[in-house]
């Protein structure tokens, strides 16, 4: 027994989802000193996973030694073994009150806080690293915490110090790969996702992420080979088929790209992206009518989908059919008046949370507190624009006045002018809408939102003759934007929805 206790032995608590398994070193004679038989009994019960027995024995030992940090640490381990993490964290924290630098308690508390998502995890891990700077498990958990907070530069640095610890941890590898992809270090990301896939060849998200990384790293042939098992699935997922089409097009195999998109549409007839991608591909090859035919098919499935009308309007514009283009653009506007053409406030201001009563009250209070801040007034106007209202109502007047104040305070704020133009157009104030759109275009000639509103407004005036040129101008901008979007937005490295953690 004495020889066994003199050795460094380890008990390992493994998080079922995440970056690492934490080794808690308890049994070196230098750390524990003499260990009596009752303590040895608790240790034996934990090692044999008899956690209820361990708790019972430990309680007896605590009656005679209530200030022994070792016993409180063992208490935390036993609770952890039973899956009672809050109780485990409490026990570890009590041990640290008795012995603030006791490493096993620090490691146990850090691991448990990490599992619980408790804010104390990071400072606890930093305290562990003060004593063990090269501890790869602590670096792995810090990397995962940084990933959850979307601090990818920090996460990459921590994961690089934890390569050995995460080698068999699929979640940690996924998080590392996602951050490398976010940093556009695609070859490195591909290596990490390949390592993740090697752990489980049936891991579809890992395979998809690897293919995306290879493709964005300019290795289209390897990407297609990686993706092929997912393409052969029955049925293949829509995003897989779309990615396959993009890779095929990069390989100059347009026919295969078309076949994959047709399959995506056939298997998933009520999803929008495949129709839009097919239309973009058709337009890129000057086959506008083919793209329009496919959008027509999509509209039979989704007759109120504004994005399909918008795409078809763009294609009609490219064919020079201005009246049809305008008809579709007007239809899109009626279905989705707030449909964004440009990156207005990075899309954040269109989120549903900005349209809640609570958020609206916050914006009103902020505008009152900062009456000379243009952006605050713009936020208020944008939030109000999502409220249910009728023409001439107090809400309708309030949003227009807020947008006007934003423009007065900052005449160069294109987003505010775009919003005011839309509000005027909706309110039937055509001349004022035209004025705002033209002013916006002076500041940004590529402002698609302003072009869109200007076309719709001019059509109601004696300046109708200017509309066809504006339609052509807008369609060219949309074509460029679609090309950029296909490369930068459609295919992102996969993350589990709603958890902030990767596969």
Backbone torsions as a table, in degrees:
resi	resn	phi	psi	omega
1	UNK	NA	-44.8	-178.7
2	UNK	-62.6	-39.0	178.0
3	UNK	-64.0	-39.2	-179.7
4	UNK	-65.3	-40.1	-177.5
5	UNK	-75.4	-21.9	178.0
6	UNK	-74.6	-23.1	179.1
7	UNK	-77.4	156.4	169.1
8	UNK	-82.3	116.9	176.7
9	UNK	-116.9	166.2	-174.5
10	UNK	-136.3	140.9	165.4
11	UNK	-110.1	137.6	-174.9
12	UNK	-117.5	124.5	173.6
13	UNK	-107.6	120.6	-176.2
14	UNK	-107.4	128.3	172.1
15	UNK	-70.7	133.4	-174.7
16	UNK	-73.1	-18.1	-173.7
17	UNK	-114.1	-22.3	-155.2
18	UNK	-124.7	-155.4	-157.0
19	UNK	-60.2	-36.3	-167.9
20	UNK	-156.1	165.5	170.1
21	UNK	-102.6	133.9	-174.7
22	UNK	-99.0	122.3	177.6
23	UNK	-90.6	119.5	179.7
24	UNK	-102.8	112.8	-176.1
25	UNK	-86.3	117.9	-176.4
26	UNK	-118.0	-21.5	-159.5
27	UNK	-114.5	25.1	174.9
28	UNK	-83.8	140.1	-178.2
29	UNK	-62.7	-28.8	-179.7
30	UNK	-68.2	-28.1	-179.9
31	UNK	-87.5	-40.3	-169.6
32	UNK	-101.5	-22.3	-174.5
33	UNK	70.6	-151.4	-179.1
34	UNK	-70.5	136.9	179.7
35	UNK	-118.1	121.1	-178.5
36	UNK	-81.4	175.9	-172.3
37	UNK	-67.2	-33.0	-179.1
38	UNK	-66.4	-39.3	177.7
39	UNK	-66.6	-39.2	178.0
40	UNK	-62.5	-33.5	178.6
41	UNK	-66.7	-39.1	177.5
42	UNK	-64.4	-45.3	-179.9
43	UNK	-60.2	-44.1	-179.5
44	UNK	-62.6	-41.2	179.9
45	UNK	-63.9	-39.5	178.6
46	UNK	-66.8	-43.7	-179.5
47	UNK	-62.1	-33.2	179.5
48	UNK	-89.3	6.0	177.5
49	UNK	62.8	29.3	172.6
50	UNK	-96.4	72.9	-168.7
51	UNK	-70.3	-34.3	176.2
52	UNK	-63.6	-41.6	177.3
53	UNK	-64.1	-40.2	179.9
54	UNK	-60.5	-43.1	178.7
55	UNK	-63.1	-42.8	-179.2
56	UNK	-62.2	-47.7	-179.8
57	UNK	-64.4	-39.0	-177.9
58	UNK	-67.8	-37.1	178.1
59	UNK	-61.8	-40.1	178.2
60	UNK	-63.0	-42.6	-179.7
61	UNK	-65.8	-35.9	-179.3
62	UNK	-67.1	-24.1	178.8
63	UNK	-62.6	-32.9	-179.0
64	UNK	-99.0	-16.3	-179.3
65	UNK	-141.0	65.7	-174.7
66	UNK	-68.4	-13.3	-179.0
67	UNK	-106.0	18.8	-179.1
68	UNK	-88.9	109.8	-177.8
69	UNK	-61.2	-29.6	179.5
70	UNK	-63.6	-42.0	-178.6
71	UNK	-67.0	-39.2	178.5
72	UNK	-67.9	-31.4	176.2
73	UNK	-67.7	-43.3	176.9
74	UNK	-63.3	-35.5	175.6
75	UNK	-58.9	-44.8	177.8
76	UNK	-62.1	-39.2	179.3
77	UNK	-65.6	-41.2	-179.7
78	UNK	-64.7	-44.7	177.1
79	UNK	-62.3	-40.2	177.9
80	UNK	-60.8	-40.4	178.3
81	UNK	-62.9	-28.5	178.8
82	UNK	-86.6	0.0	-179.3
83	UNK	78.8	17.3	-179.2
84	UNK	-102.9	73.3	-172.8
85	UNK	-63.5	-41.5	178.8
86	UNK	-58.6	-42.3	178.2
87	UNK	-66.7	-36.9	178.2
88	UNK	-62.2	-45.6	-179.5
89	UNK	-61.8	-40.4	177.9
90	UNK	-60.0	-43.1	179.9
91	UNK	-65.2	-44.4	178.8
92	UNK	-63.0	-41.1	179.4
93	UNK	-63.4	-37.0	177.1
94	UNK	-65.7	-39.5	176.9
95	UNK	-59.9	-38.6	-178.3
96	UNK	-72.6	-27.1	173.1
97	UNK	-64.7	-35.3	-179.8
98	UNK	-79.6	-34.0	-177.6
99	UNK	-145.5	85.5	-171.0
100	UNK	-58.7	-25.1	-178.6
101	UNK	-106.2	12.3	-178.4
102	UNK	-69.4	109.4	-168.9
103	UNK	-61.0	-44.6	178.9
104	UNK	-58.7	-38.9	177.7
105	UNK	-68.5	-39.0	177.2
106	UNK	-60.4	-46.3	-179.3
107	UNK	-65.5	-41.9	178.8
108	UNK	-63.8	-42.9	179.6
109	UNK	-65.8	-40.7	-179.8
110	UNK	-63.5	-46.7	-180.0
111	UNK	-61.1	-45.1	-176.3
112	UNK	-69.7	-41.1	177.1
113	UNK	-62.1	-38.1	177.2
114	UNK	-61.2	-45.9	179.2
115	UNK	-60.4	-38.5	-176.5
116	UNK	-83.0	-8.8	-174.3
117	UNK	71.1	26.2	-177.4
118	UNK	-79.1	142.1	-176.4
119	UNK	-63.9	-17.6	-178.8
120	UNK	-77.2	-8.0	-174.7
121	UNK	-59.7	-48.4	-175.8
122	UNK	-63.0	-50.5	178.5
123	UNK	-62.4	-32.2	176.7
124	UNK	-66.0	-42.2	178.6
125	UNK	-64.1	-37.9	177.8
126	UNK	-65.0	-34.6	176.8
127	UNK	-68.5	-35.2	175.1
128	UNK	-62.5	-44.5	-176.8
129	UNK	-68.9	-21.6	173.5
130	UNK	-61.2	-34.3	180.0
131	UNK	-93.5	-30.7	-177.8
132	UNK	-132.9	77.8	-173.6
133	UNK	-59.8	-25.3	-176.6
134	UNK	-98.4	14.2	-177.6
135	UNK	-68.5	107.7	-173.7
136	UNK	-69.2	-32.0	179.7
137	UNK	-64.2	-42.6	178.5
138	UNK	-64.3	-40.8	177.7
139	UNK	-64.0	-37.5	178.7
140	UNK	-62.9	-44.4	179.5
141	UNK	-67.8	-37.4	175.4
142	UNK	-63.5	-36.9	176.1
143	UNK	-62.4	-42.7	179.0
144	UNK	-65.5	-39.9	177.5
145	UNK	-63.3	-42.0	178.4
146	UNK	-64.5	-38.3	177.3
147	UNK	-61.2	-45.1	-179.2
148	UNK	-60.7	-31.0	179.6
149	UNK	-89.6	4.1	179.7
150	UNK	63.4	31.2	173.7
151	UNK	-99.3	76.0	-169.4
152	UNK	-68.3	-33.8	178.2
153	UNK	-61.0	-43.8	178.3
154	UNK	-65.6	-42.1	-179.1
155	UNK	-61.5	-43.2	-179.8
156	UNK	-60.0	-44.9	179.5
157	UNK	-60.2	-41.0	179.6
158	UNK	-69.9	-44.6	-179.7
159	UNK	-63.1	-33.0	178.2
160	UNK	-64.0	-26.2	177.6
161	UNK	-86.9	-0.4	-173.4
162	UNK	-129.0	27.3	-174.6
163	UNK	-56.1	-43.5	-178.8
164	UNK	-67.5	-38.8	-176.2
165	UNK	-68.7	-30.2	-175.8
166	UNK	-100.1	2.8	-174.2
167	UNK	-57.6	-31.8	-179.2
168	UNK	-113.5	20.4	-176.7
169	UNK	-112.6	98.8	-174.3
170	UNK	-61.4	-36.7	-179.6
171	UNK	-67.1	-43.3	179.5
172	UNK	-64.9	-40.9	177.3
173	UNK	-61.7	-40.8	179.0
174	UNK	-62.9	-44.0	179.7
175	UNK	-63.2	-42.6	178.2
176	UNK	-61.3	-46.7	-179.2
177	UNK	-63.2	-41.3	178.4
178	UNK	-59.2	-45.1	-178.8
179	UNK	-67.2	-38.6	176.1
180	UNK	-63.2	-40.0	176.9
181	UNK	-64.8	-40.7	178.0
182	UNK	-60.6	-35.2	178.1
183	UNK	-82.3	4.8	-179.5
184	UNK	60.6	30.8	173.7
185	UNK	-98.4	69.0	-165.8
186	UNK	-69.1	-35.4	179.1
187	UNK	-65.5	-40.9	177.3
188	UNK	-66.6	-40.4	177.8
189	UNK	-60.8	-41.0	-179.8
190	UNK	-61.9	-39.1	178.5
191	UNK	-62.5	-41.4	-178.8
192	UNK	-69.3	-42.9	179.0
193	UNK	-67.8	-32.3	175.0
194	UNK	-64.1	-38.6	176.5
195	UNK	-64.3	-41.4	177.8
196	UNK	-64.1	-43.9	-179.0
197	UNK	-65.3	-32.7	179.1
198	UNK	-64.1	-25.5	177.6
199	UNK	-72.2	-27.8	-178.8
200	UNK	-157.9	101.4	-176.5
201	UNK	-66.4	-13.3	179.4
202	UNK	-92.1	3.2	-178.3
203	UNK	-75.2	94.6	-176.2
204	UNK	-60.6	-48.2	178.2
205	UNK	-58.9	-37.9	178.3
206	UNK	-64.9	-40.3	178.4
207	UNK	-64.5	-42.9	178.7
208	UNK	-62.2	-46.0	-179.9
209	UNK	-61.5	-39.6	178.0
210	UNK	-62.5	-43.8	179.9
211	UNK	-63.4	-43.0	178.3
212	UNK	-60.6	-44.8	-178.7
213	UNK	-64.5	-41.8	178.3
214	UNK	-64.5	-42.3	-179.6
215	UNK	-64.1	-47.8	-179.8
216	UNK	-69.4	-19.8	174.4
217	UNK	-87.1	11.1	176.1
218	UNK	70.7	34.6	176.1
219	UNK	-121.5	67.1	-172.0
220	UNK	-63.0	-39.6	-178.6
221	UNK	-63.8	-45.5	178.1
222	UNK	-64.3	-38.3	-180.0
223	UNK	-62.8	-43.4	179.7
224	UNK	-64.9	-39.9	178.4
225	UNK	-64.1	-40.2	178.0
226	UNK	-64.0	-41.0	-174.5
227	UNK	-76.4	-20.4	-170.1
228	UNK	-53.2	-44.2	178.1
229	UNK	-58.3	-33.5	177.5
230	UNK	-74.1	-33.6	176.7
231	UNK	-68.1	-29.7	-178.3
232	UNK	-81.3	-7.9	-179.3
233	UNK	-66.4	156.5	-179.0
234	UNK	-126.7	109.5	-7.9
235	UNK	-85.2	154.8	175.3
236	UNK	-75.9	146.5	178.5
237	UNK	-67.1	149.6	-176.7
238	UNK	-60.7	-44.0	-177.2
239	UNK	-66.6	-29.5	176.2
240	UNK	-66.5	-46.2	179.6
241	UNK	-63.9	-39.3	178.6
242	UNK	-66.2	-42.6	177.0
243	UNK	-62.3	-42.8	177.3
244	UNK	-58.5	-38.9	178.6
245	UNK	-65.0	-41.7	178.6
246	UNK	-63.0	-43.6	-179.6
247	UNK	-65.4	-42.5	178.8
248	UNK	-60.5	-41.8	178.7
249	UNK	-63.7	-38.2	176.3
250	UNK	-64.0	-28.9	177.0
251	UNK	-85.2	8.3	-179.3
252	UNK	64.6	24.7	177.8
253	UNK	-105.3	71.1	-175.9
254	UNK	-62.6	-35.2	-178.9
255	UNK	-61.6	-42.4	179.0
256	UNK	-68.0	-37.9	178.1
257	UNK	-59.2	-43.9	179.1
258	UNK	-63.0	-43.1	179.9
259	UNK	-61.2	-42.2	-179.4
260	UNK	-66.8	-38.3	178.6
261	UNK	-70.0	-38.3	175.5
262	UNK	-61.2	-40.0	178.5
263	UNK	-65.9	-39.8	177.6
264	UNK	-60.3	-42.0	-179.2
265	UNK	-70.5	-40.5	179.1
266	UNK	-64.5	-43.0	-177.4
267	UNK	-80.0	-25.4	-176.4
268	UNK	-133.7	68.1	-170.0
269	UNK	-69.7	-14.2	-177.0
270	UNK	-112.3	27.2	172.3
271	UNK	-115.4	146.0	-165.9
272	UNK	-85.7	-38.5	-166.4
273	UNK	-58.7	-38.6	-178.2
274	UNK	-65.1	-39.7	176.3
275	UNK	-60.4	-44.7	-178.7
276	UNK	-64.9	-40.1	179.7
277	UNK	-67.5	-39.4	177.9
278	UNK	-61.8	-43.0	179.8
279	UNK	-63.3	-43.2	178.4
280	UNK	-61.2	-45.1	-179.6
281	UNK	-61.9	-42.6	179.0
282	UNK	-62.5	-45.2	179.1
283	UNK	-63.7	-35.4	179.6
284	UNK	-64.5	-24.1	178.3
285	UNK	-107.1	19.2	177.5
286	UNK	58.9	25.6	177.7
287	UNK	-103.3	64.3	-171.2
288	UNK	-64.1	-40.4	-177.5
289	UNK	-65.1	-36.2	177.4
290	UNK	-61.8	-43.2	178.2
291	UNK	-64.8	-40.5	178.4
292	UNK	-63.5	-40.2	178.8
293	UNK	-60.2	-40.7	-180.0
294	UNK	-69.7	-38.0	176.6
295	UNK	-65.9	-34.9	174.5
296	UNK	-58.8	-43.4	178.8
297	UNK	-61.7	-42.9	178.7
298	UNK	-61.6	-38.0	-179.8
299	UNK	-71.0	-22.1	172.6
300	UNK	-70.0	-28.7	178.5
301	UNK	-85.0	-35.6	-175.5
302	UNK	-134.3	75.6	-172.2
303	UNK	-67.1	-12.9	-179.7
304	UNK	-114.0	25.1	-178.7
305	UNK	-91.0	105.4	-174.3
306	UNK	-61.2	-34.7	-177.0
307	UNK	-64.7	-31.9	177.9
308	UNK	-70.5	-40.5	176.0
309	UNK	-63.5	-41.6	178.9
310	UNK	-60.0	-47.7	-179.7
311	UNK	-63.0	-41.7	-180.0
312	UNK	-66.6	-38.1	176.5
313	UNK	-60.6	-40.7	177.3
314	UNK	-61.6	-43.0	-178.5
315	UNK	-68.7	-38.7	174.7
316	UNK	-60.8	-39.2	177.6
317	UNK	-61.8	-40.1	178.7
318	UNK	-66.9	-25.0	176.5
319	UNK	-86.6	-3.2	-180.0
320	UNK	83.1	11.2	-179.7
321	UNK	-95.4	79.9	-170.6
322	UNK	-63.5	-40.8	-177.4
323	UNK	-63.5	-44.3	177.7
324	UNK	-65.8	-37.7	178.9
325	UNK	-62.3	-47.9	-179.7
326	UNK	-63.4	-38.5	178.5
327	UNK	-59.5	-43.8	179.6
328	UNK	-69.2	-38.9	-179.9
329	UNK	-66.1	-38.5	176.5
330	UNK	-66.1	-39.5	177.6
331	UNK	-62.5	-42.8	178.1
332	UNK	-61.6	-39.9	-179.1
333	UNK	-66.1	-38.3	179.0
334	UNK	-67.6	-38.8	-178.6
335	UNK	-73.2	-36.4	-177.0
336	UNK	-143.4	80.9	-176.8
337	UNK	-58.3	-27.4	-178.5
338	UNK	-95.1	11.5	179.4
339	UNK	-58.2	121.0	-172.3
340	UNK	-88.3	134.5	174.8
341	UNK	-96.9	-27.3	-176.5
342	UNK	-124.7	177.5	-177.6
343	UNK	-83.3	63.8	179.9
344	UNK	-67.6	115.0	-179.5
345	UNK	51.2	36.3	176.7
346	UNK	57.1	22.6	178.4
347	UNK	77.7	-10.1	-175.8
348	UNK	-65.5	-36.6	-173.1
349	UNK	-73.1	-8.3	178.1
350	UNK	-94.0	1.8	-175.7
351	UNK	-71.2	151.9	-175.2
352	UNK	-63.6	-30.5	-177.7
353	UNK	-65.7	-24.1	178.1
354	UNK	-75.2	-5.4	-177.1
355	UNK	-112.3	11.4	177.1
356	UNK	-81.7	157.9	178.9
357	UNK	-59.3	-39.7	-178.3
358	UNK	-64.4	-44.8	179.7
359	UNK	-66.0	-39.1	180.0
360	UNK	-62.0	-41.4	176.9
361	UNK	-61.7	-37.8	178.3
362	UNK	-64.1	-43.7	179.8
363	UNK	-64.6	-40.9	178.4
364	UNK	-61.8	-43.3	179.5
365	UNK	-64.1	-40.5	179.9
366	UNK	-65.1	-40.5	179.0
367	UNK	-64.9	-36.8	178.2
368	UNK	-68.2	-38.4	-178.4
369	UNK	-75.4	-25.6	-177.4
370	UNK	-130.0	69.2	-173.2
371	UNK	-67.1	-13.8	-178.8
372	UNK	-108.4	17.4	-179.8
373	UNK	-102.7	113.4	-174.9
374	UNK	-64.5	-41.3	-175.8
375	UNK	-67.3	-35.8	177.8
376	UNK	-63.2	-41.7	178.1
377	UNK	-64.8	-38.9	178.2
378	UNK	-63.6	-43.5	178.6
379	UNK	-59.7	-41.5	178.5
380	UNK	-63.2	-45.7	-179.7
381	UNK	-62.4	-41.8	-179.1
382	UNK	-65.8	-41.2	178.6
383	UNK	-63.6	-42.0	179.3
384	UNK	-65.0	-30.1	-176.5
385	UNK	-65.6	-19.0	179.0
386	UNK	-91.3	-3.1	-178.9
387	UNK	-78.1	149.0	172.6
388	UNK	-70.9	124.0	-175.3
389	UNK	-153.1	167.3	176.2
390	UNK	-119.7	155.4	-179.2
391	UNK	-57.5	133.3	179.5
392	UNK	84.6	-3.3	-179.5
393	UNK	-72.1	167.3	179.4
394	UNK	-63.2	-37.1	178.4
395	UNK	-65.4	-41.8	179.0
396	UNK	-60.3	-44.4	179.8
397	UNK	-68.2	-38.0	-177.9
398	UNK	-63.5	-42.4	-178.2
399	UNK	-67.9	-38.4	178.1
400	UNK	-64.8	-43.9	179.6
401	UNK	-64.4	-38.5	178.6
402	UNK	-65.3	-42.9	178.6
403	UNK	-65.3	-39.6	177.6
404	UNK	-62.4	-41.9	178.8
405	UNK	-63.4	-39.4	178.6
406	UNK	-60.4	-43.0	-179.7
407	UNK	-68.2	-39.6	178.7
408	UNK	-64.4	-40.0	-178.9
409	UNK	-72.6	-33.5	179.8
410	UNK	-142.7	89.6	-177.9
411	UNK	-63.2	-15.8	-179.8
412	UNK	-89.7	-2.3	-177.8
413	UNK	-77.5	95.7	-175.2
414	UNK	-62.0	-39.8	-178.7
415	UNK	-59.8	-38.9	179.5
416	UNK	-68.2	-40.2	177.6
417	UNK	-65.4	-39.2	177.5
418	UNK	-61.1	-45.3	-179.7
419	UNK	-64.8	-42.7	179.8
420	UNK	-64.5	-38.3	176.9
421	UNK	-61.5	-42.5	179.3
422	UNK	-64.5	-40.6	-179.9
423	UNK	-67.1	-42.3	177.2
424	UNK	-62.5	-41.3	-179.7
425	UNK	-63.2	-42.6	179.3
426	UNK	-66.1	-30.6	-177.4
427	UNK	-88.8	1.4	178.9
428	UNK	81.4	11.5	179.4
429	UNK	-95.5	76.5	-170.2
430	UNK	-64.0	-45.6	-177.0
431	UNK	-62.2	-41.5	179.3
432	UNK	-66.6	-36.7	178.0
433	UNK	-63.2	-44.1	178.8
434	UNK	-60.6	-44.2	-179.7
435	UNK	-57.7	-44.8	-178.9
436	UNK	-68.7	-40.8	-180.0
437	UNK	-65.6	-42.1	179.5
438	UNK	-66.3	-36.9	177.3
439	UNK	-65.9	-39.8	178.4
440	UNK	-62.5	-40.8	-178.3
441	UNK	-68.9	-25.7	174.7
442	UNK	-66.1	-35.2	178.5
443	UNK	-81.3	-32.3	-178.5
444	UNK	-144.9	94.1	-178.3
445	UNK	-61.6	-15.5	-179.5
446	UNK	-99.8	15.2	-178.5
447	UNK	-73.5	100.6	-176.3
448	UNK	-66.2	-36.0	-179.9
449	UNK	-61.4	-43.0	179.8
450	UNK	-65.7	-42.3	177.4
451	UNK	-59.4	-43.3	-178.6
452	UNK	-60.9	-51.3	-180.0
453	UNK	-64.7	-37.6	-179.3
454	UNK	-63.6	-42.3	178.0
455	UNK	-59.6	-48.0	-177.2
456	UNK	-64.5	-36.3	-179.3
457	UNK	-73.9	-45.5	-178.4
458	UNK	-61.1	-29.6	-179.2
459	UNK	-63.5	-19.9	-179.3
460	UNK	-93.8	5.5	-176.8
461	UNK	-123.0	-174.7	177.4
462	UNK	-83.8	9.7	177.1
463	UNK	-100.7	27.3	-178.2
464	UNK	-56.9	-28.6	-177.1
465	UNK	-64.0	-18.5	179.7
466	UNK	-81.8	-13.3	-171.2
467	UNK	-65.8	-46.8	-177.2
468	UNK	-55.5	-39.8	179.5
469	UNK	-65.7	-37.5	178.3
470	UNK	-67.7	-37.8	176.4
471	UNK	-59.3	-46.4	-179.4
472	UNK	-63.6	-40.8	179.1
473	UNK	-62.7	-42.7	179.1
474	UNK	-66.6	-42.2	-177.9
475	UNK	-64.6	-34.7	177.2
476	UNK	-66.3	-41.8	177.6
477	UNK	-64.5	-40.2	179.3
478	UNK	-65.5	-37.2	178.6
479	UNK	-62.8	-44.6	178.1
480	UNK	-63.2	-42.9	-179.2
481	UNK	-64.2	-39.3	179.4
482	UNK	-63.7	-39.2	178.7
483	UNK	-63.2	-42.7	178.8
484	UNK	-65.6	-42.7	-177.3
485	UNK	-63.3	-36.5	-178.3
486	UNK	-61.4	-30.4	-176.9
487	UNK	-93.5	-26.7	-170.7
488	UNK	-111.1	-20.8	-171.4
489	UNK	-120.3	-32.5	-168.3
490	UNK	-71.0	-39.4	-174.9
491	UNK	-113.1	100.9	178.1
492	UNK	-111.0	152.0	176.4
493	UNK	-59.8	134.3	-168.5
494	UNK	-70.9	137.3	171.8
495	UNK	-132.1	147.9	-179.3
496	UNK	-66.7	122.9	-178.9
497	UNK	-61.7	134.9	170.4
498	UNK	84.9	-7.6	-177.1
499	UNK	-113.6	-20.8	-175.1
500	UNK	73.9	9.6	178.7
501	UNK	-120.6	147.9	-177.2
502	UNK	-90.6	163.7	174.3
503	UNK	-67.8	NA	NA
